[in-house]
Structures are given as structure tokens and as C-alpha cells.
Amino acid sequence: MIWIWIGVGLLSACGSDQPVAPDTSAQQTQTFKVIVETMGEQFSRTSPIAASRRQPITGASSRQRFDKLELLILENKVPAKVIYKTSFDGWSNTDNKVSVPWVSDSGVGREATVTLTGAECLPDADYMVYAVGYESGSFGGYQPFKDVKIGDDFRTTEVVTLPEGEGLTEIFAGGEIFHVQGGKIYSTPSDQAELEDGNIHLRRQVAGTFGYFTGIPAAVDGKAVAALRLVRTRKNQSIILGGFRGVDDSENFRKENVINGTNPSTAFDAKLAGSAENNAFIVYEINLANWFPGNTGNAALPLDENRDGILNALDTNWQIDTTIFPEGSISLPAGTVFGDSYLISVAMTEEDIAAGLPTFEFQVLDENGNILKSWPVYLRDLGGEELNQRTIVSLPESGEGRTEITLEDNPETEYCYSIVRNRLYSMGEKAHGQSYGEDTPIDLNTVSTLVLDSQHEWNTTSVIPF
């Protein structure tokens, strides 16, 4: 178990041989960049953001729609005094150019340049940088670094909690070490790399999932089908905005396979198949009557227009459910349905595995919510690496605000697996919010096993529809 200061993974590195800070009051300017990396389109249907701005979760676009970003520069010691604080309002507004498109070999997103002038300029030394990007009004009106002022000692890792009943949306955070040498701000991607122009990267602190289906049976064992639903067995309510690096590389803030969720929920609202009481949480539910309307006999059920027993493209009454996806927000081939949601990361334990507890279960429901058919959902990792270890981020009981980073052997199976931050979990292939003919929905009439693909950092194409 390793103790990391303020969750940004910043180990105190100032030594007694630190050079004497020169007088920089006459120095004209210093600059650094704030970069927010995004892979995948924004906002699930449960977001508090206006429906007109809703974008589906898919795998390719790098749109950003959050509006607020807060940043601190701190002394690189414990406790860490706040040296500089700034805010960005309208981060994703392309009209006022608070941020602009960013593209590199390592990712895509948006960036802004911060310019320090006069007394704001940093003396030669090492500094810690910590930033959070978020949507105003989300997470119960959360404001990062609230009441923190320049000159204060900063001791608290940011933790954001989703109120019960509020839909989850995205939040971004990141940390960095800035090295100021000769009056210029530098950073480095690893302790083996050369210094380069200073920048801090923020990355998504939640996961996302979507399901893309066609060939839906209109009935199961003679009982009419009303909805499709994905449920999960574990759910966290809070996100620790930290654990951006481990201890193997003091400069690398791209730590992967990280679980930063905490505060387990017990507000179960669904059952697993065969259960007598609620023991699961709804991820998303697809009301089929909104996709295949016109059933005059029972408006709660979809209309199988051609009466072939399958809901698909042959039913000409198909439409996109505009109560979930406003007009123009998504393009889908006829006969397909789509559901999505953001997820706070959560760790499945050895006890869960021993109990045979699944991470997800996909269900077909009747109009009363009874489960007519269900599938376990197996994981297929597309990261191209062996995930033999995982990193758990937690807070100590002392309340001092330091994050506890635990690197442990990964006990997970393809059936019982953790949900990791900044990871896209998908059933079916849909690379864009719009449809260009290359998408592949899952045919529920023929599938025998449901597989959830795990895509690391929401792998993207080079298309950036800002």
C-alpha cells in the first residue's frame, strides 16, 4: 500500500539541494497548456444537461460539452501551499474559443494556453498541478476547490458524490509536476523522458457503456416483450479525483486499469434472474414501444408490424426513441435500438467471484417488468495487454485527504470483472453517433452469448467533429 499526496499521484520531491529561487517579479510571461483528452461522445440520457445537447455514448468522437474547469498550482511539498488558481468558463463553447481542438499521436481533445504574467510567474522549482473539468449543475452542484484561496495549505483530495436519483454525467481530472527551470515551465511524460513544454492532461474519471441491438423477439414463450434492460450488481456513488499515477514512474500520470469509485450504494432497483428480491441496479432500459410504436391494443407494447415475431428493419413503423435521443443526436439503421449510460468505477472482489456474482446481466422484460429471458455478459478486453494487476484508489479513515493507492493482483474472471475508469464497455459496434454503414448491432434473435467489449480510453478514429 502506497500513500500518495492529494490523489494526483504527486510524491513530494523537493530536497534540501533545491536551487535558490531567483527574483522573477520582472519576468514578462510564462506559459503552459491545459489539455483535456476525450475519446467517445458525450452525455448519457440520464444527464442533467438539457436534452437538446444530448449526445450518445459511442466510440469515436472527441466532442466535449462540459463548461467549467478549475486549476491549482501548488508547492511540491507537504502541506502544499496554493501558489496559483484559475478558472475556465465556457470550456467547450466553440464560439468564444476558451479552448481549441487538440490532436496528437497520443490522443485528441481540446486545449487552452495559460499565460502567467508579472508576479504570477513561478520561481525556478518543482510544482504540483491539479485540475478538474465538470459541467455546472452536475453532481448536486459540485464546485472543485471551493473556498480554496491562494496562500492556503491544500490538504484535500477532491471527491465528488452523485446524489441518489441524479443521472451520472462526465467529469475530468488530472495532475502533473511542473519543473520551472531558467524561468520556463516544463513537464515530462515519464521519468525516462526529456523535459518538454509544460502541460497538464485531464482525462475522463468515469466509464461508459452502450448496447446496440436488432432482431428482438416480439415474444418469449408466448409472453409479449416490452423492454430490454442491462443491470449490474455493484454500484458506487462517489468518485475520488485522484490516483493518476502509481509509484513506478514519478512523472507518468497516465495510470491505467484504475478503480477510483467509492461509497457503495445499496439502493437496489432491479432483480437478477431467479431472485425474489431486488439485488441489482439498472444501467439502462430500452422501452421498445417507443422504437416500434402503433400497438393500439396495448400502447405499452411494441408493434410487430409484419407479424413475423421479430422486431427489426422489416417493421416499417420503426423510429428512433426521441424521448431519449432528441432529433439529430443519433443516426441508426432501421430496426435497431440503442441504450447507454455512464458508470462510476467499481471493484469486484474475490468474495463476489466465489459467490458466482456476475458484473452485468442483460434481460428481456414483459410490460410488468418480469424477466422473460436473460444472458450473463462476458468481458472481452480489446486493450491488447494482460491485465494481471489493478489499481484501487481509496481514502484513509483519518480524513486527512491523502489517497491510498493499492496495486493488487487482478482476481477477475470474464464473468465477474471490475468497471474501470476511462473505459468504454460496448455490446455491438457503433463507432460514431451518426451511421455510416460500418456499425454492427447484436442480433438478439440469433445470439447465444452476449459479449461486452472493453475498449481502453475509448479508442478513436482521426475524425474529430468539433
C-alpha positions in Angstrom: 0.0 0.0 0.0 1.5 3.4 -1.0 0.5 6.8 0.3 0.2 9.5 -2.4 -0.4 13.1 -1.7 -3.7 14.7 -2.8 -4.6 11.9 -5.1 -2.9 13.4 -8.1 -0.1 10.9 -7.5 2.4 13.6 -6.6 5.2 12.5 -4.4 7.0 15.2 -2.6 10.2 15.6 -4.5 11.7 18.8 -3.1 15.1 18.3 -1.5 17.5 20.4 0.5 19.6 21.0 -2.5 16.8 22.9 -4.3 18.3 25.9 -6.1 17.7 29.3 -4.6 14.7 30.9 -6.3 15.6 33.9 -8.4 13.6 37.1 -8.4 11.1 36.6 -11.2 8.9 39.7 -10.5 10.3 41.4 -13.6 9.9 38.3 -15.8 7.4 39.0 -18.5 5.5 35.8 -19.0 5.4 32.0 -18.5 3.0 29.7 -20.4 1.7 26.2 -20.1 -1.1 24.2 -21.7 -4.2 22.6 -20.2 -5.3 19.6 -22.3 -8.5 17.6 -21.9 -8.4 14.3 -23.6 -11.6 12.7 -24.7 -12.5 9.6 -26.6 -16.2 9.0 -27.2 -19.2 11.2 -27.5 -20.8 12.9 -24.5 -23.7 12.6 -22.2 -25.9 9.7 -21.4 -29.7 10.0 -21.3 -29.7 10.5 -17.5 -27.5 13.6 -17.6 -29.0 16.7 -16.0 -27.8 18.6 -19.1 -30.5 19.9 -21.5 -31.9 17.2 -23.8 -31.2 19.3 -26.8 -27.4 18.9 -26.1 -27.6 15.2 -25.6 -25.1 13.0 -27.5 -25.0 9.2 -27.4 -22.1 7.3 -26.0 -20.2 5.7 -28.9 -16.6 5.1 -29.6 -15.1 7.6 -31.9 -15.9 11.3 -31.5 -14.0 13.6 -29.2 -16.7 16.2 -28.5 -16.5 18.0 -25.2 -19.6 19.7 -23.7 -18.7 20.5 -20.1 -18.4 24.2 -19.3 -16.2 24.6 -16.2 -12.6 23.8 -15.5 -10.7 24.7 -12.3 -6.9 24.5 -11.8 -4.5 24.9 -8.9 -0.7 25.2 -8.9 0.8 24.1 -5.5 4.1 23.9 -3.8 5.7 20.5 -4.3 5.8 19.6 -0.6 3.5 18.6 2.3 1.5 20.5 3.2 1.2 22.1 -0.2 0.6 25.9 -0.3 -1.6 27.2 -3.1 0.5 29.3 -5.5 -1.9 30.0 -8.3 -5.6 29.4 -9.0 -7.6 29.9 -12.2 -10.9 29.0 -13.8 -12.2 28.5 -17.3 -15.8 29.2 -18.0 -17.3 28.0 -21.3 -14.6 25.5 -21.9 -16.5 23.7 -24.7 -18.1 26.7 -26.3 -16.6 26.8 -29.8 -17.9 30.4 -30.3 -15.7 32.1 -27.6 -12.6 29.9 -28.2 -11.8 29.4 -24.5 -10.4 26.1 -25.8 -9.4 24.9 -29.2 -9.1 21.4 -30.8 -6.0 19.4 -29.8 -4.6 16.5 -31.8 -1.5 14.4 -31.2 -0.2 10.9 -31.6 -1.4 10.1 -28.2 -5.0 11.3 -28.4 -7.5 14.0 -29.3 -9.4 16.6 -27.3 -9.3 20.3 -26.6 -6.6 22.6 -25.1 -6.1 26.1 -23.7 -2.9 28.0 -23.1 -2.5 29.7 -19.7 -0.2 32.7 -19.5 1.3 33.8 -16.2 2.5 37.4 -16.0 4.5 39.5 -13.6 4.1 38.4 -10.0 2.2 35.3 -11.1 5.3 33.8 -12.7 6.8 30.9 -10.9 10.3 30.9 -9.5 12.6 28.1 -10.5 11.4 25.0 -8.6 9.1 22.0 -8.9 5.4 22.4 -8.5 2.3 20.2 -8.3 -0.7 21.0 -10.6 -4.2 19.7 -10.1 -7.3 20.4 -12.3 -10.9 19.3 -12.6 -13.3 19.8 -15.6 -17.0 19.5 -15.0 -20.5 20.5 -16.0 -22.1 23.2 -13.9 -25.1 21.9 -12.0 -24.0 18.3 -12.1 -23.2 16.2 -9.1 -25.6 18.2 -6.9 -24.0 21.5 -7.9 -20.4 20.4 -7.2 -17.6 23.0 -7.3 -14.0 21.9 -7.2 -11.6 23.7 -4.8 -14.5 25.6 -3.3 -13.3 28.2 -0.8 -9.6 27.4 -1.6 -7.6 30.6 -1.9 -4.0 31.5 -2.9 -1.8 31.1 0.1 -3.9 28.3 1.7 -2.4 25.0 2.6 -4.1 22.4 0.3 -4.7 19.1 2.1 -7.8 17.6 0.4 -8.2 15.2 -2.4 -11.3 16.2 -4.4 -14.1 13.6 -4.0 -17.4 14.1 -5.9 -20.6 12.3 -4.9 -23.6 11.7 -7.1 -26.9 12.3 -5.2 -29.4 9.5 -5.3 -31.7 10.0 -8.2 -29.4 12.2 -10.2 -28.1 10.9 -13.5 -24.4 10.4 -14.0 -22.5 12.6 -16.4 -18.8 13.0 -17.3 -16.2 14.6 -15.1 -12.5 15.0 -16.0 -9.4 15.5 -13.8 -5.7 15.3 -13.9 -2.4 16.1 -12.2 1.2 16.9 -13.2 4.5 18.0 -11.9 5.8 21.3 -13.4 9.6 21.9 -13.4 10.4 25.5 -13.7 14.0 26.0 -15.0 15.5 29.2 -16.3 12.1 30.9 -15.9 10.4 28.4 -18.2 7.7 25.8 -17.3 8.4 22.2 -18.3 6.8 18.8 -17.8 7.7 15.3 -18.9 5.6 12.2 -19.7 7.9 9.8 -17.8 11.0 9.9 -15.6 12.9 8.4 -18.5 11.9 11.1 -21.0 13.3 14.6 -21.7 11.7 17.7 -20.4 9.2 19.3 -22.8 6.9 22.4 -22.8 4.7 22.3 -19.7 1.3 20.8 -19.9 -1.3 19.1 -17.8 -3.6 16.4 -19.2 -7.2 15.8 -17.8 -8.8 12.5 -18.5 -12.3 11.0 -18.0 -12.9 9.8 -14.5 -15.9 7.7 -15.3 -16.6 4.7 -17.5 -19.3 4.4 -20.2 -21.3 1.6 -21.7 -23.7 1.1 -24.6 -25.8 -1.7 -26.1 -26.8 -1.7 -29.8 -29.3 -4.4 -30.8 -31.7 -5.6 -33.6 -33.6 -8.9 -34.2 -35.5 -8.5 -30.9 -38.1 -11.3 -30.3 -41.6 -9.9 -30.0 -42.5 -12.7 -27.6 -40.7 -15.2 -25.4 -42.6 -18.4 -24.6 -45.8 -16.8 -25.7 -45.4 -13.7 -23.5 -45.1 -10.3 -25.2 -41.7 -8.5 -24.9 -41.8 -4.8 -23.7 -38.3 -3.8 -22.9 -34.6 -4.7 -22.8 -32.6 -3.9 -19.7 -28.9 -4.1 -18.6 -28.4 -4.4 -14.8 -25.3 -4.6 -12.7 -24.6 -6.0 -9.2 -22.3 -3.4 -7.8 -22.6 0.4 -7.8 -20.6 3.3 -6.3 -21.9 6.8 -5.6 -18.6 8.7 -5.2 -15.5 9.4 -7.4 -12.1 10.0 -6.0 -10.5 12.5 -8.4 -7.0 11.1 -7.9 -4.7 8.2 -8.4 -3.5 9.4 -11.7 -0.1 7.7 -11.3 1.5 4.9 -9.4 4.9 4.7 -7.8 6.8 3.0 -10.6 7.2 6.3 -12.6 7.1 9.6 -10.7 6.3 11.6 -13.9 3.8 9.3 -15.7 0.2 10.5 -15.0 -1.4 8.0 -17.4 -2.1 5.2 -14.9 -4.5 2.7 -16.4 -6.8 -0.1 -15.1 -7.7 2.2 -12.2 -10.8 1.9 -10.0 -11.4 5.2 -8.3 -15.1 4.7 -7.2 -16.1 4.6 -3.6 -19.2 4.8 -1.3 -21.1 1.7 -2.3 -24.8 2.0 -2.9 -27.5 -0.3 -1.5 -30.4 1.3 -3.3 -31.1 -1.7 -5.5 -33.8 -1.1 -8.1 -33.8 -4.4 -10.1 -33.6 -8.2 -9.7 -31.2 -10.7 -11.2 -33.0 -13.5 -13.0 -34.3 -16.0 -10.4 -34.0 -13.6 -7.5 -37.0 -13.0 -5.2 -35.9 -9.5 -4.1 -34.0 -6.6 -5.6 -30.3 -7.3 -5.7 -29.1 -5.3 -8.8 -29.0 -1.8 -10.3 -30.5 -0.7 -13.6 -27.8 0.6 -16.0 -30.2 1.4 -18.9 -33.6 0.2 -20.1 -34.9 0.3 -23.7 -38.7 0.8 -23.9 -39.5 -1.0 -27.2 -42.9 0.7 -27.7 -41.0 3.9 -28.3 -39.0 2.3 -31.1 -41.8 0.2 -32.6 -44.9 2.3 -31.9 -48.5 1.8 -33.0 -49.8 -1.0 -30.9 -53.4 0.2 -30.5 -54.3 -2.8 -28.4 -51.7 -2.1 -25.8 -49.6 1.1 -26.1 -47.1 -0.3 -23.5 -46.0 -3.0 -26.0 -44.2 -2.6 -29.3 -46.0 -3.3 -32.6 -44.5 -6.2 -34.7 -45.9 -4.6 -37.8 -45.3 -7.5 -40.2 -46.2 -10.1 -37.6 -43.1 -12.3 -38.2 -42.2 -12.5 -34.4 -39.1 -10.3 -34.8 -38.7 -6.6 -34.2 -36.2 -5.5 -37.0 -35.9 -3.5 -40.2 -38.8 -5.3 -41.8 -41.1 -3.4 -39.5 -41.7 -0.1 -41.2 -43.2 1.5 -38.1 -39.7 1.7 -36.6 -38.5 5.0 -35.3 -35.8 6.4 -33.0 -37.0 7.0 -29.5 -36.9 10.8 -29.4 -37.7 10.8 -25.7 -34.2 9.6 -25.1 -32.4 10.8 -28.3 -33.5 14.2 -29.5 -33.8 14.6 -33.2 -30.4 14.8 -34.9 -28.4 13.5 -31.9 -28.0 9.9 -33.3 -28.5 8.1 -36.6 -29.4 4.5 -36.6 -30.3 1.9 -39.3 -33.9 0.9 -39.4 -34.8 -1.8 -37.0 -32.1 -1.2 -34.4 -32.3 0.1 -30.8 -29.7 1.7 -28.6 -29.1 2.2 -24.9 -26.3 3.8 -22.9 -25.1 5.1 -19.6 -22.1 6.4 -17.7 -20.7 4.3 -14.8 -18.7 5.1 -11.7 -15.8 2.5 -11.5 -16.3 -0.3 -9.0 -14.1 -3.3 -7.9 -15.4 -6.9 -7.9 -13.9 -8.8 -5.1 -12.7 -12.4 -4.6 -15.8 -12.9 -2.5 -18.0 -11.8 -5.4 -16.2 -14.2 -7.7 -16.5 -17.1 -5.2 -20.2 -16.4 -5.0 -20.6 -16.5 -8.7 -21.9 -13.0 -8.8 -22.0 -11.5 -12.4 -20.9 -7.9 -13.1 -23.7 -7.4 -15.6 -26.9 -9.3 -16.7 -28.9 -8.4 -19.8 -32.6 -9.0 -19.6 -35.7 -9.2 -21.8 -38.8 -7.9 -19.9 -42.6 -8.1 -20.2 -44.7 -5.0 -19.6 -44.8 -5.7 -15.8 -41.0 -5.8 -15.5 -40.9 -9.6 -15.2 -37.8 -11.2 -16.7 -38.6 -13.4 -19.7 -35.1 -14.2 -20.7 -31.6 -13.2 -19.5 -27.9 -13.6 -20.5 -24.8 -13.3 -18.5 -22.5 -10.7 -20.1 -18.9 -11.8 -20.7 -16.0 -9.5 -21.0 -13.6 -9.3 -23.9 -10.7 -7.0 -23.4 -9.6 -5.1 -26.5 -6.6 -3.3 -24.9 -4.1 -5.8 -26.3 -2.5 -6.4 -22.9 -2.6 -8.8 -20.0 -4.4 -7.1 -17.1 -2.7 -9.1 -14.3 -2.9 -6.2 -11.9 -5.3 -3.5 -11.0 -5.0 -0.2 -9.0 -7.5 0.6 -6.3 -7.8 4.3 -5.2 -9.2 4.9 -1.8 -9.3 7.4 1.1 -7.9 6.7 4.6 -10.3 6.7 7.5 -8.2 9.5 9.1 -9.8 12.0 6.8 -6.5 13.8 6.1 -7.3 13.8 2.4 -4.4 11.7 1.2 -5.3 9.0 -1.2 -4.3 5.4 -0.7 -3.1 3.6 -3.8 -3.2 -0.2 -3.7 -1.7 -2.2 -6.5 -3.0 -5.8 -6.3 -3.2 -9.0 -8.3 -6.3 -9.0 -10.5 -8.7 -11.7 -9.3 -11.3 -11.1 -12.0 -12.9 -13.5 -14.5 -14.6 -13.0 -17.8 -17.9 -13.1 -16.0 -17.1 -11.2 -12.8 -14.9 -8.2 -13.6 -14.4 -4.7 -12.3 -15.5 -1.5 -14.0 -12.5 0.7 -14.7 -12.5 4.5 -15.2 -12.0 5.9 -18.7 -13.0 2.6 -20.3 -15.8 2.0 -22.8 -17.8 -1.2 -22.4 -19.8 -2.0 -25.5 -22.3 -4.6 -26.8 -22.4 -4.2 -30.5 -20.2 -2.0 -32.6 -21.0 1.7 -33.2 -18.1 4.0 -33.9 -20.0 7.2 -34.4 -23.1 9.0 -33.2 -24.1 9.0 -36.9 -24.4 5.9 -39.1 -22.1 5.4 -42.0 -22.8 1.7 -42.7 -20.0 0.2 -40.7 -21.9 -0.3 -37.5 -22.8 -3.8 -36.3 -25.7 -4.3 -33.9 -26.2 -7.5 -32.0 -29.0 -9.7 -33.4 -30.8 -10.9 -30.3 -32.7 -13.5 -32.3 -29.6 -15.5 -33.1 -27.1 -14.7 -30.4 -26.4 -17.3 -27.8 -23.7 -15.5 -25.8 -23.5 -11.8 -25.1 -20.0 -10.3 -25.1 -19.1 -6.9 -23.7 -16.1 -5.4 -25.4 -13.7 -3.3 -23.2 -12.1 -0.5 -25.1 -9.2 1.2 -23.4 -9.6 5.0 -23.3 -12.4 4.9 -25.8 -10.2 4.3 -28.8 -10.8 6.8 -31.5 -10.5 7.4 -35.2 -8.9 10.6 -36.6 -12.3 12.1 -37.2 -12.9 15.0 -34.8 -16.4 16.5 -35.3 -16.0 19.6 -33.2 
